[in-house]
Amino acid sequence: MKLKYFIDRPVLSAVISIVIVLGGIIGLAALPVEQYPDIAPPTVMVTTSYTGASAETLQNSVIAPLEESINGVENMTYMTSSATNTGSVTINVYFEQGTDPDMAAVNVQNRVAKASGSLPSEVTRVGVQTVKRQTSMLKIFSLYSPDGSYDNNFLANYLKINLQPEIMRITGVGELMVMGGDYSMRIWMKPDVMAQYGLVPGDITTVLNEQNIESATGSFGENAAETFQYPMKYRGRLVLPEEFEEMVIRALPDGEVLRLRDVATVEMGQQQYNFIGSTNGQPGISCMVFQTAGSNATEVIRQLDVLLEEARKDLPEGIDIVELMSTNDFLFASINEVVKTLIEVIILVFLLSIFSCRISVLR
């Protein structure tokens, strides 16, 4: 079919152009939008911590055994690792395109379990976490106190209890990274006083393990001719700083008792102090949301926005949520450029059709 066929039939050409334009408009509104196509490789992240260890110590005692065990896992392409002087370890394992992220996470978890015997006991006690997620951030938001009535400890605890569980249930969310520490019972030792009594940090740890425990206490009357059995109860783990202060460290020769408050200061603080955040000059906890492989970035952010809007209604007075970054800003800006180009094309096609009709009439 020659081009002259369409020139001699301007109405047919106009109808075909209109159909193409309508098809483009329908496709623009109906096609799903993703941040990245499927060329982004599935990624599994392995994290753990070794409190008090330097980056060099982490490299030799934690990263080396984990990398040696993970290396060669099915469909793996490469992996990267990092360690900080705050005791945190991160290993990212990248897989071939098309690999099932769930199976990749399971395979990596099995390799991590094989290396657990080579890790320090402190790391094994904390645990090694394996999660499937992409390395790109979808959204960053902050929970902050505009009037400064709440501190970072309260905000981090509120976020962990009320928001984090609901956010993690959103389909497509791989991880919620909270830039702040949770509530924790902090015991600040006094080295000079401990030296006077010949104590080392390991002695304090031993006392904590012995006196701050949960255990089964049993019951009375289980094998007796009584009608009822009475379960035994006890207080269990300590909760308040004052309760920790009364823990007995040692009985002295003169009959006095050395307690934890004599050799340390106990307070309710943060689990980690390597990050202090603020928003608009006020206390704030920033959160970064990561997606899983193959998820729709726009849909995940839409659900997250709906959740945060609902959560904003139930926030205590003096707390607010503010958006710091969203991938949708980039996506919608790109879509707007596509729409702008489409409108320009429609105008050009319309003018070209009129011009073709006029040429046909003149002939």
FENGI-V226824 format. One record per backbone hydrogen bond with DSSP energy under -0.5 kcal/mol. NH is the residue of the N-H (numbers start at 1). CO is the residue of the C=O. Records with the same first field share a line. If there is no record, write none. Layout:
# FENGI-V226824
NH=CO, CO
This chain:
# FENGI-V226824
5=2
6=2, 3
7=3
8=4
13=9
14=10
15=11
16=12
17=13
18=14
19=15
20=16
21=17
22=18
23=19
24=20
25=21
26=22
27=23
28=24
29=25
30=26
31=27
40=37
44=93
45=131
46=91
47=129
48=89
50=87
53=50
58=54
59=55
60=56
61=57
62=58
63=58
64=59
66=62
67=63
68=64
69=65
70=66
71=67
73=70
76=73
77=94
78=94
80=92
82=90
84=88
87=84
89=48
90=82
91=46
92=80
93=44, 91
94=78, 92
95=42
96=75
99=96
104=100
105=101
106=102
107=103
108=104
109=105
110=106
111=107
112=108
113=109
114=110
115=111
116=112, 113
118=115
119=116
124=120
125=121
126=122
127=123
129=47, 127
131=45
133=43, 131
134=291
138=289
139=289
140=325
141=287
142=322
143=285
144=142, 320
145=283
146=144
148=145
155=151
156=152
157=153
158=154
159=155
160=156
161=157
162=158
163=158, 159
164=159
167=163
168=164
169=165
170=167
173=170
174=172, 290
175=290
177=175, 288
178=176
179=177, 286
180=178
184=269
186=184, 267
188=186, 265
189=187
190=263
191=189
194=190
195=191
196=192
197=193
198=195
199=194
203=200
204=200
205=201
206=202
207=203
208=204
209=205
210=206
211=207
212=208
213=211
220=230
224=221
230=220
231=229
232=218
243=240
244=240
245=241
246=242
247=244
249=258
250=258
252=250, 256
255=252
258=250
259=257
260=247
261=245
262=259
263=259, 260
264=260
265=188
266=264
267=186
269=184, 267
271=182
279=282
282=279
284=277
285=143
286=179, 284
287=141
288=177
289=139
290=175
291=136
292=172
295=292
297=295
298=33
300=296
301=297
302=298
303=299
304=300
305=301
306=302
307=303
308=304
309=305
310=306
311=307
312=308
313=309, 310
314=310, 311
315=312
319=316
320=144
322=142
324=140
325=140
327=138
329=326
330=326, 327
331=327
332=328
333=329
334=330
335=331
336=332
337=333
338=334
339=335
340=336
341=337
342=338
343=339
344=340
345=341
346=342
347=343
348=344
349=345
350=346
351=347
352=348
353=349
354=350
355=351
356=352
357=353
358=354
359=355
360=356
361=357
362=358
363=359
